[in-house]
Amino acid sequence: MTLAANIMVALVALLHVYFLVLEMFLWDKPRGRRVFGTTPEFAAASKSLAANQGLYNGFLAAGLIWGSFAGDPVKIFFLACVIVAGAFGAATVNLKILWVQALPAAIALALVLTS
């Protein structure tokens, strides 16, 4: 079970690295606009806000990677942060965030807690 938990934590970390890239570097590019369903005008106007959000996702990824070396308490803390961020995003932006961000973190957290 520990191997499955570590793999799932790593996958959640990789997801957040992907979110960082999308939000910091691809936000106003065709791929970023397609993923987030934005217009060129909106993407240009909100580029700095998206970059800030991407940086936060990078911190979540860094915390999860750190947790892979530091142990379960660090993993649990950062997975809980991801779940809260995903739930808030789902409530305020788009329900899809619950499934893309919070659900994988919740699965990883359940695996960490049971290993």
FIVEXMI-135351 format. One record per residue: residue in three letters; x, y, z of N, C-alpha, C in turn; residue number from 1. Coordinates in pm, 1 decimal, decimal comma. Last residue first. Layout:
BEGIN
+------+----------+----------+----------+----------+----------+----------+----------+----------+----------+------+
: resn :     n_xx :     n_yy :     n_zz :    ca_xx :    ca_yy :    ca_zz :     c_xx :     c_yy :     c_zz : resi :
+------+----------+----------+----------+----------+----------+----------+----------+----------+----------+------+
:  Ala :        X :        Y :        Z :        X :        Y :        Z :        X :        Y :        Z :  NUM :
...
+------+----------+----------+----------+----------+----------+----------+----------+----------+----------+------+
This chain:
BEGIN
+------+----------+----------+----------+----------+----------+----------+----------+----------+----------+------+
: resn :     n_xx :     n_yy :     n_zz :    ca_xx :    ca_yy :    ca_zz :     c_xx :     c_yy :     c_zz : resi :
+------+----------+----------+----------+----------+----------+----------+----------+----------+----------+------+
:  Ser :   -162,0 :    349,1 :    475,4 :    -38,2 :    271,5 :    455,4 :     46,8 :    271,1 :    581,2 :  115 :
:  Thr :   -380,8 :    507,5 :    505,0 :   -399,4 :    363,7 :    529,5 :   -271,5 :    282,4 :    511,3 :  114 :
:  Leu :   -291,5 :    761,0 :    440,4 :   -344,2 :    736,4 :    575,7 :   -361,0 :    588,5 :    607,2 :  113 :
:  Val :   -223,4 :    729,2 :    171,8 :   -119,6 :    763,3 :    269,4 :   -168,1 :    727,6 :    411,5 :  112 :
:  Leu :   -478,2 :    677,4 :     61,5 :   -371,5 :    576,7 :     53,2 :   -260,2 :    602,6 :    153,9 :  111 :
:  Ala :   -606,5 :    920,0 :    115,1 :   -660,2 :    795,2 :    170,2 :   -553,9 :    685,2 :    168,5 :  110 :
:  Leu :   -442,5 :   1089,3 :    -39,4 :   -450,0 :   1105,4 :    106,3 :   -502,8 :    978,0 :    172,8 :  109 :
:  Ala :   -502,7 :    998,1 :   -298,1 :   -365,0 :    989,1 :   -246,3 :   -365,0 :    999,0 :    -93,7 :  108 :
:  Ile :   -772,4 :   1068,4 :   -305,8 :   -732,7 :    927,1 :   -320,1 :   -592,6 :    907,4 :   -263,9 :  107 :
:  Ala :   -746,2 :   1344,0 :   -283,0 :   -820,5 :   1270,2 :   -180,9 :   -786,7 :   1120,8 :   -186,4 :  106 :
:  Ala :   -608,1 :   1403,1 :   -517,9 :   -544,2 :   1429,4 :   -388,5 :   -614,7 :   1353,7 :   -276,3 :  105 :
:  Pro :   -801,5 :   1334,9 :   -711,8 :   -674,0 :   1261,4 :   -705,3 :   -601,9 :   1282,0 :   -571,4 :  104 :
:  Leu :  -1007,0 :   1529,9 :   -625,9 :  -1026,9 :   1384,5 :   -618,2 :   -895,5 :   1306,7 :   -619,6 :  103 :
:  Ala :   -902,1 :   1791,6 :   -673,5 :   -929,6 :   1744,6 :   -537,8 :   -942,1 :   1592,4 :   -529,5 :  102 :
:  Gln :   -852,5 :   1807,8 :   -962,9 :   -753,9 :   1843,2 :   -861,4 :   -781,8 :   1776,1 :   -727,1 :  101 :
:  Val :  -1060,9 :   1701,8 :  -1117,0 :   -925,1 :   1705,1 :  -1172,3 :   -819,8 :   1727,3 :  -1063,4 :  100 :
:  Trp :  -1294,2 :   1726,5 :   -965,6 :  -1255,9 :   1594,8 :  -1017,6 :  -1110,0 :   1591,0 :  -1063,0 :   99 :
:  Leu :  -1300,7 :   1998,1 :   -901,3 :  -1316,2 :   1897,5 :   -795,7 :  -1264,8 :   1762,3 :   -842,3 :   98 :
:  Ile :  -1293,6 :   2122,8 :  -1145,3 :  -1174,2 :   2129,8 :  -1061,1 :  -1180,5 :   2026,4 :   -948,8 :   97 :
:  Lys :  -1553,1 :   2107,7 :  -1241,9 :  -1452,1 :   2016,0 :  -1297,9 :  -1325,4 :   2012,1 :  -1211,6 :   96 :
:  Leu :  -1690,4 :   2324,6 :  -1141,5 :  -1702,0 :   2196,6 :  -1071,5 :  -1597,9 :   2095,1 :  -1118,7 :   95 :
:  Asn :  -1530,1 :   2632,7 :  -1122,9 :  -1580,3 :   2528,4 :  -1212,7 :  -1579,5 :   2395,6 :  -1138,4 :   94 :
:  Val :  -1527,8 :   2847,2 :   -917,6 :  -1489,5 :   2864,0 :  -1057,9 :  -1557,9 :   2761,9 :  -1147,6 :   93 :
:  Thr :  -1614,6 :   2793,2 :   -657,9 :  -1611,6 :   2932,0 :   -703,8 :  -1583,9 :   2950,1 :   -852,8 :   92 :
:  Ala :  -1612,9 :   2521,5 :   -605,4 :  -1725,3 :   2601,7 :   -557,0 :  -1730,3 :   2740,0 :   -620,5 :   91 :
:  Ala :  -1371,3 :   2442,3 :   -714,7 :  -1495,3 :   2383,8 :   -765,4 :  -1616,3 :   2467,8 :   -726,4 :   90 :
:  Gly :  -1194,6 :   2588,3 :   -555,3 :  -1202,1 :   2614,0 :   -698,5 :  -1330,0 :   2559,8 :   -759,8 :   89 :
:  Phe :  -1244,0 :   2459,8 :   -311,0 :  -1272,7 :   2602,4 :   -326,6 :  -1285,0 :   2639,5 :   -473,9 :   88 :
:  Ala :  -1154,2 :   2202,5 :   -372,6 :  -1293,7 :   2222,7 :   -332,2 :  -1334,0 :   2369,2 :   -348,2 :   87 :
:  Gly :   -882,8 :   2258,4 :   -429,4 :   -970,9 :   2200,3 :   -531,3 :  -1117,8 :   2220,3 :   -499,0 :   86 :
:  Ala :   -793,5 :   2354,2 :   -181,8 :   -785,9 :   2440,2 :   -299,8 :   -879,3 :   2389,0 :   -410,2 :   85 :
:  Val :   -839,0 :   2121,5 :    -27,7 :   -908,8 :   2246,5 :      4,8 :   -908,6 :   2340,4 :   -116,0 :   84 :
:  Ile :   -662,1 :   1945,1 :   -157,9 :   -805,2 :   1914,2 :   -149,7 :   -885,2 :   2041,0 :   -120,9 :   83 :
:  Val :   -416,2 :   2071,2 :   -117,5 :   -465,2 :   2050,3 :   -254,0 :   -615,8 :   2024,7 :   -252,4 :   82 :
:  Cys :   -398,7 :   2055,1 :    163,4 :   -400,0 :   2186,4 :     96,8 :   -456,3 :   2174,5 :    -44,5 :   81 :
:  Ala :   -385,0 :   1777,7 :    191,2 :   -500,8 :   1849,3 :    245,8 :   -511,9 :   1988,4 :    183,2 :   80 :
:  Leu :   -134,4 :   1739,5 :     75,8 :   -253,0 :   1680,7 :     11,6 :   -379,4 :   1747,8 :     62,5 :   79 :
:  Phe :     22,3 :   1873,4 :    265,8 :     10,8 :   1928,1 :    129,9 :   -104,9 :   1865,7 :     52,6 :   78 :
:  Phe :    -20,6 :   1710,2 :    499,6 :    -45,7 :   1854,6 :    499,5 :    -68,5 :   1906,2 :    357,2 :   77 :
:  Ile :     61,3 :   1456,1 :    409,5 :    -76,2 :   1477,6 :    455,3 :   -111,0 :   1626,6 :    451,3 :   76 :
:  Lys :    334,0 :   1499,4 :    357,1 :    242,4 :   1457,9 :    249,0 :     98,2 :   1490,2 :    286,7 :   75 :
:  Val :    419,5 :   1557,2 :    617,4 :    431,9 :   1659,8 :    513,0 :    339,3 :   1626,5 :    396,5 :   74 :
:  Pro :    365,5 :   1311,7 :    749,1 :    302,7 :   1437,7 :    794,1 :    308,7 :   1548,7 :    688,4 :   73 :
:  Asp :    522,7 :   1113,5 :    593,6 :    377,1 :   1124,4 :    585,5 :    318,5 :   1255,4 :    637,7 :   72 :
:  Gly :    837,1 :   1253,2 :    467,3 :    748,1 :   1162,2 :    538,1 :    601,0 :   1199,7 :    531,0 :   71 :
:  Ala :   1038,6 :   1367,6 :    314,5 :   1026,3 :   1407,9 :    454,7 :    931,1 :   1319,4 :    534,5 :   70 :
:  Phe :   1016,0 :   1274,8 :     55,0 :   1140,8 :   1251,2 :    127,8 :   1125,7 :   1274,3 :    277,2 :   69 :
:  Ser :    763,6 :   1343,5 :    -19,5 :    811,2 :   1211,3 :    -60,2 :    940,2 :   1174,0 :     11,9 :   68 :
:  Gly :    748,7 :   1607,5 :     57,8 :    685,2 :   1505,4 :    140,9 :    728,4 :   1364,7 :    105,8 :   67 :
:  Trp :    866,8 :   1728,0 :   -165,3 :    936,7 :   1730,3 :    -36,9 :    881,6 :   1621,0 :     54,7 :   66 :
:  Ile :    653,1 :   1688,7 :   -339,0 :    782,1 :   1625,6 :   -367,8 :    865,3 :   1619,4 :   -240,4 :   65 :
:  Leu :    463,5 :   1848,9 :   -211,7 :    438,1 :   1705,0 :   -227,7 :    567,1 :   1629,5 :   -258,2 :   64 :
:  Gly :    587,6 :   2099,0 :   -232,8 :    556,4 :   2041,5 :   -101,5 :    532,0 :   1891,6 :   -109,1 :   63 :
:  Ala :    594,5 :   2130,9 :   -509,9 :    719,9 :   2124,6 :   -434,0 :    697,4 :   2062,7 :   -296,3 :   62 :
:  Ala :    318,0 :   2145,4 :   -563,6 :    398,8 :   2036,6 :   -620,2 :    528,1 :   2020,3 :   -541,3 :   61 :
:  Leu :    260,3 :   2383,6 :   -426,9 :    195,4 :   2258,8 :   -386,8 :    274,1 :   2138,5 :   -438,9 :   60 :
:  Phe :    417,5 :   2559,9 :   -576,2 :    447,8 :   2538,7 :   -434,5 :    382,2 :   2411,3 :   -382,8 :   59 :
:  Gly :    282,2 :   2544,2 :   -821,4 :    420,5 :   2498,2 :   -811,3 :    462,1 :   2473,6 :   -667,2 :   58 :
:  Asn :     46,5 :   2666,7 :   -751,9 :     43,3 :   2524,2 :   -786,1 :    183,1 :   2464,4 :   -783,1 :   57 :
:  Tyr :    150,2 :   2924,5 :   -719,7 :     95,2 :   2853,8 :   -604,1 :     86,2 :   2703,7 :   -631,9 :   56 :
:  Leu :    212,9 :   2977,4 :   -987,6 :    318,4 :   2972,4 :   -887,7 :    271,3 :   2898,9 :   -763,0 :   55 :
:  Gly :    -42,0 :   2984,4 :  -1100,3 :     50,9 :   2879,4 :  -1138,9 :    163,9 :   2864,4 :  -1039,8 :   54 :
:  Gln :   -134,7 :   3221,2 :   -988,3 :   -200,3 :   3095,3 :   -953,8 :   -109,6 :   2977,3 :   -988,2 :   53 :
:  Asn :     34,3 :   3397,4 :  -1123,4 :     37,4 :   3390,5 :   -977,6 :    -22,8 :   3259,3 :   -929,5 :   52 :
:  Ala :    -51,6 :   3354,0 :  -1383,4 :     86,8 :   3322,0 :  -1347,5 :    101,4 :   3310,5 :  -1196,5 :   51 :
:  Ala :   -311,9 :   3453,5 :  -1366,1 :   -291,3 :   3311,2 :  -1393,0 :   -149,8 :   3268,8 :  -1355,5 :   50 :
:  Leu :   -255,3 :   3724,6 :  -1330,3 :   -328,0 :   3650,4 :  -1226,7 :   -308,3 :   3500,0 :  -1243,2 :   49 :
:  Ser :   -131,1 :   3782,5 :  -1573,2 :    -53,4 :   3792,6 :  -1449,3 :   -123,1 :   3721,4 :  -1333,5 :   48 :
:  Lys :   -346,3 :   3735,5 :  -1760,6 :   -220,3 :   3660,5 :  -1765,6 :   -142,3 :   3666,3 :  -1634,3 :   47 :
:  Ser :   -585,1 :   3856,1 :  -1808,4 :   -570,2 :   3784,7 :  -1681,3 :   -438,4 :   3708,4 :  -1669,7 :   46 :
:  Ala :   -575,1 :   3968,7 :  -2062,3 :   -607,9 :   4054,3 :  -1948,2 :   -579,6 :   3987,5 :  -1814,6 :   45 :
:  Ala :   -521,8 :   3746,3 :  -2222,8 :   -425,3 :   3856,3 :  -2216,7 :   -449,0 :   3942,5 :  -2092,5 :   44 :
:  Ala :   -754,8 :   3596,5 :  -2179,8 :   -624,0 :   3540,6 :  -2144,1 :   -520,0 :   3651,0 :  -2131,8 :   43 :
:  Phe :   -949,8 :   3766,5 :  -2287,3 :   -951,7 :   3734,7 :  -2143,8 :   -815,7 :   3683,0 :  -2098,7 :   42 :
:  Glu :   -865,2 :   3765,2 :  -2557,7 :   -875,2 :   3890,5 :  -2482,9 :   -872,1 :   3865,6 :  -2331,4 :   41 :
:  Pro :   -883,8 :   3495,1 :  -2636,5 :   -754,0 :   3563,7 :  -2637,1 :   -755,4 :   3692,6 :  -2553,8 :   40 :
:  Thr :  -1096,9 :   3321,7 :  -2399,0 :  -1075,4 :   3396,1 :  -2523,6 :   -936,6 :   3458,6 :  -2520,4 :   39 :
:  Thr :  -1079,5 :   2991,7 :  -2253,9 :  -1078,7 :   3137,9 :  -2248,7 :  -1059,3 :   3197,9 :  -2387,7 :   38 :
:  Gly :  -1066,7 :   2721,0 :  -2165,7 :  -1184,6 :   2773,7 :  -2233,6 :  -1192,5 :   2925,3 :  -2231,0 :   37 :
:  Phe :   -849,4 :   2593,9 :  -2064,2 :   -929,2 :   2673,2 :  -1971,0 :  -1052,3 :   2737,1 :  -2035,4 :   36 :
:  Val :   -752,2 :   2460,2 :  -2291,4 :   -771,1 :   2387,2 :  -2165,4 :   -866,3 :   2462,6 :  -2073,8 :   35 :
:  Arg :   -737,5 :   2673,7 :  -2478,7 :   -825,2 :   2558,8 :  -2502,9 :   -855,2 :   2484,3 :  -2372,6 :   34 :
:  Arg :   -545,6 :   2840,1 :  -2365,1 :   -681,9 :   2892,0 :  -2385,0 :   -780,8 :   2778,5 :  -2407,2 :   33 :
:  Gly :   -326,6 :   2663,5 :  -2375,0 :   -377,6 :   2712,2 :  -2247,4 :   -519,7 :   2763,8 :  -2259,1 :   32 :
:  Arg :   -299,5 :   2634,3 :  -2657,8 :   -325,0 :   2518,9 :  -2570,3 :   -384,2 :   2561,8 :  -2436,2 :   31 :
:  Pro :   -256,5 :   2904,7 :  -2751,6 :   -373,2 :   2825,0 :  -2791,9 :   -403,4 :   2706,6 :  -2698,6 :   30 :
:  Lys :   -157,7 :   3114,4 :  -2470,2 :   -127,4 :   3039,0 :  -2592,2 :   -248,6 :   2952,3 :  -2628,3 :   29 :
:  Asp :   -191,8 :   3221,3 :  -2225,4 :   -241,9 :   3298,8 :  -2339,2 :   -207,8 :   3235,3 :  -2473,9 :   28 :
:  Trp :    -84,2 :   3011,2 :  -2062,1 :   -214,8 :   3070,9 :  -2036,8 :   -273,3 :   3141,4 :  -2159,2 :   27 :
:  Leu :    161,1 :   2890,6 :  -2058,8 :     73,8 :   2862,6 :  -2173,1 :    -62,7 :   2930,1 :  -2164,0 :   26 :
:  Phe :    298,9 :   2966,9 :  -1825,2 :    364,5 :   2977,6 :  -1955,4 :    272,1 :   2960,5 :  -2076,2 :   25 :
:  Met :    139,5 :   2947,0 :  -1595,2 :    248,0 :   3045,3 :  -1601,1 :    299,9 :   3069,7 :  -1742,4 :   24 :
:  Glu :    -56,1 :   2751,0 :  -1645,6 :    -96,0 :   2882,8 :  -1597,1 :     14,3 :   2988,1 :  -1610,1 :   23 :
:  Leu :     83,7 :   2525,1 :  -1746,6 :    -33,5 :   2580,3 :  -1815,9 :    -60,1 :   2724,7 :  -1775,3 :   22 :
:  Val :    278,5 :   2490,8 :  -1546,3 :    317,5 :   2519,2 :  -1684,8 :    201,9 :   2581,9 :  -1761,6 :   21 :
:  Leu :    112,2 :   2437,4 :  -1322,7 :    207,4 :   2548,5 :  -1321,7 :    243,3 :   2588,1 :  -1464,2 :   20 :
:  Phe :    -13,3 :   2202,8 :  -1405,9 :    -94,0 :   2323,4 :  -1386,0 :     -4,5 :   2447,3 :  -1386,1 :   19 :
:  Tyr :    214,9 :   2035,2 :  -1404,6 :    143,6 :   2060,6 :  -1530,4 :     58,0 :   2186,8 :  -1519,0 :   18 :
:  Val :    261,6 :   2034,5 :  -1132,6 :    365,2 :   2088,5 :  -1220,4 :    302,5 :   2123,1 :  -1355,8 :   17 :
:  His :     29,0 :   1906,5 :  -1057,5 :     47,4 :   2046,3 :  -1019,9 :    162,9 :   2111,2 :  -1094,0 :   16 :
:  Leu :     70,9 :   1651,5 :  -1161,1 :    -45,3 :   1729,3 :  -1204,9 :    -23,3 :   1877,3 :  -1175,1 :   15 :
:  Leu :    290,6 :   1578,6 :  -1005,0 :    307,1 :   1600,4 :  -1149,2 :    191,0 :   1679,6 :  -1208,0 :   14 :
:  Ala :    161,1 :   1548,5 :   -756,5 :    266,6 :   1648,6 :   -772,7 :    287,2 :   1680,8 :   -921,0 :   13 :
:  Val :     -4,2 :   1333,9 :   -818,7 :    -65,6 :   1462,3 :   -781,6 :     37,1 :   1574,5 :   -796,0 :   12 :
:  Leu :    195,0 :   1141,7 :   -863,2 :    104,4 :   1180,3 :   -972,4 :     36,4 :   1313,4 :   -943,4 :   11 :
:  Ala :    305,6 :   1122,1 :   -606,7 :    388,6 :   1168,9 :   -718,5 :    301,7 :   1213,5 :   -835,9 :   10 :
:  Val :     87,3 :   1012,4 :   -473,0 :    138,2 :   1145,0 :   -432,4 :    222,0 :   1204,1 :   -545,5 :    9 :
:  Met :     77,5 :    765,8 :   -605,3 :    -34,3 :    859,4 :   -618,4 :      7,4 :   1000,6 :   -577,7 :    8 :
:  Ile :    317,9 :    651,4 :   -525,5 :    292,3 :    673,3 :   -668,2 :    181,6 :    777,3 :   -686,1 :    7 :
:  Asn :    274,3 :    635,7 :   -249,9 :    383,0 :    718,6 :   -302,1 :    365,3 :    749,0 :   -450,3 :    6 :
:  Ala :     58,4 :    455,0 :   -242,8 :     44,1 :    590,0 :   -187,4 :    151,2 :    682,6 :   -244,7 :    5 :
:  Ala :    176,9 :    226,5 :   -353,9 :     62,8 :    289,2 :   -421,3 :     43,2 :    432,6 :   -373,3 :    4 :
:  Leu :    368,8 :    177,2 :   -154,4 :    410,8 :    206,6 :   -291,5 :    298,8 :    276,5 :   -367,7 :    3 :
:  Thr :    203,6 :    120,5 :     65,3 :    291,3 :    236,8 :     68,8 :    337,9 :    275,6 :    -70,9 :    2 :
:  Met :     83,3 :   -120,4 :      0,0 :      0,0 :      0,0 :      0,0 :     87,1 :    125,9 :      0,0 :    1 :
+------+----------+----------+----------+----------+----------+----------+----------+----------+----------+------+
